[in-house]
Amino acid sequence: MEALPDGGLVAHVAGELDMATTPRLEEALAGRGRAERLVVDLGECSFLDSSAVRFLVQAAREREAAGGELVLATDDPGIRRVLEITAVDTVLTVHPSVSAALRTAG
C-alpha cells in the first residue's frame, strides 16, 4: 500500500487475486478512508477470479457513495480481457498504468 500526498492510496497487487487472496486485499483496505481516491495497481496481477471482480466493483461502489473513487491500472492483456468479459471496464475506469491513473484521477 502506498499513500499519496493528496491522501489517496495505491494498492499494488501481485500474483493471483482470487477467492484465497481477495480477503487479504479487503483486510488491507479495511479502516482506510472511503472518501479518498484508490488506485488498484493490477500491473503485476496474473489472475482475477469472480470473487476479485465482485470485490473490486463493491469497493468502487462504496467509495463512490462516500465521495471517493476507485480506479484500476493494468496493461496486462489477460487481466484487461477479464475486465472486458465481465464488463467491469464499463463500470470502473481502467488505466494502462498507475502514472496514467494518477494524472487523470481526481
C-alpha positions as CSV (number, residue, x, y, z in Angstrom):
1,M,0.0,0.0,0.0
2,E,1.4,3.4,-1.0
3,A,0.0,6.6,0.4
4,L,-0.4,9.6,-1.9
5,P,0.3,13.2,-1.0
6,D,-3.4,14.0,-1.6
7,G,-4.5,11.4,1.0
8,G,-5.3,8.8,-1.6
9,L,-3.8,5.3,-1.8
10,V,-2.3,3.0,-4.4
11,A,-2.8,-0.7,-3.6
12,H,-0.3,-2.9,-5.5
13,V,-1.5,-6.4,-6.3
14,A,1.0,-9.1,-7.3
15,G,0.2,-12.7,-8.3
16,E,-3.3,-14.1,-8.3
17,L,-6.3,-12.2,-6.9
18,D,-8.8,-14.9,-6.2
19,M,-11.0,-16.4,-3.5
20,A,-8.0,-17.2,-1.3
21,T,-6.2,-13.8,-1.7
22,T,-9.0,-11.3,-2.1
23,P,-9.7,-11.2,1.6
24,R,-6.1,-10.0,2.1
25,L,-6.8,-7.0,-0.1
26,E,-10.1,-6.4,1.7
27,E,-8.2,-6.5,5.0
28,A,-5.5,-4.2,3.8
29,L,-8.2,-1.6,2.8
30,A,-10.3,-2.0,5.9
31,G,-10.2,1.0,8.1
32,R,-8.9,3.2,5.3
33,G,-11.0,6.2,4.4
34,R,-13.5,5.5,1.6
35,A,-13.8,9.2,0.7
36,E,-10.4,9.1,-0.8
37,R,-9.0,8.1,-4.2
38,L,-7.8,4.5,-4.5
39,V,-5.8,3.2,-7.4
40,V,-5.7,-0.6,-7.5
41,D,-2.5,-1.5,-9.4
42,L,-3.0,-4.8,-11.2
43,G,0.2,-4.4,-13.2
44,E,1.7,-7.5,-11.5
45,C,-1.5,-9.4,-11.1
46,S,-1.5,-12.6,-13.1
47,F,-5.1,-13.8,-12.5
48,L,-8.5,-12.4,-11.4
49,D,-11.5,-14.6,-10.5
50,S,-15.1,-13.7,-9.9
51,S,-14.6,-13.1,-6.2
52,A,-12.0,-10.5,-7.0
53,V,-14.1,-8.9,-9.7
54,R,-17.1,-8.7,-7.2
55,F,-14.9,-7.2,-4.5
56,L,-13.5,-4.5,-6.9
57,V,-17.0,-3.5,-8.0
58,Q,-18.3,-3.5,-4.5
59,A,-15.3,-1.5,-3.2
60,A,-15.8,1.0,-6.0
61,R,-19.4,1.5,-5.2
62,E,-18.7,2.0,-1.5
63,R,-16.0,4.6,-2.3
64,E,-18.3,6.4,-4.8
65,A,-21.1,6.6,-2.2
66,A,-18.6,8.1,0.3
67,G,-17.4,10.7,-2.2
68,G,-14.2,8.8,-3.2
69,E,-13.2,6.8,-6.3
70,L,-11.6,3.6,-7.2
71,V,-9.8,3.2,-10.5
72,L,-7.8,0.3,-11.8
73,A,-4.4,0.3,-13.5
74,T,-3.1,-2.5,-15.7
75,D,-1.6,-3.1,-19.2
76,D,-1.8,-6.9,-18.9
77,P,-3.8,-8.1,-21.9
78,G,-5.2,-11.2,-19.9
79,I,-6.3,-9.1,-17.0
80,R,-7.8,-6.5,-19.3
81,R,-9.7,-9.3,-21.1
82,V,-11.2,-10.5,-17.8
83,L,-12.3,-6.9,-17.1
84,E,-13.9,-6.7,-20.6
85,I,-15.6,-10.1,-20.4
86,T,-17.1,-9.2,-17.0
87,A,-17.9,-5.7,-18.2
88,V,-16.0,-4.2,-15.2
89,D,-14.3,-1.9,-17.7
90,T,-17.7,-0.3,-18.3
91,V,-18.3,0.3,-14.6
92,L,-14.7,1.2,-13.5
93,T,-12.1,3.3,-15.2
94,V,-9.1,1.2,-16.3
95,H,-5.8,3.0,-16.9
96,P,-2.8,1.4,-18.6
97,S,-0.5,2.4,-15.7
98,V,-0.5,3.8,-12.2
99,S,1.1,7.0,-13.5
100,A,-1.7,7.4,-16.1
101,A,-4.3,6.8,-13.3
102,L,-2.7,9.4,-11.1
103,R,-2.5,12.0,-13.9
104,T,-6.3,11.7,-14.7
105,A,-7.8,10.6,-11.4
106,G,-9.4,13.0,-9.1
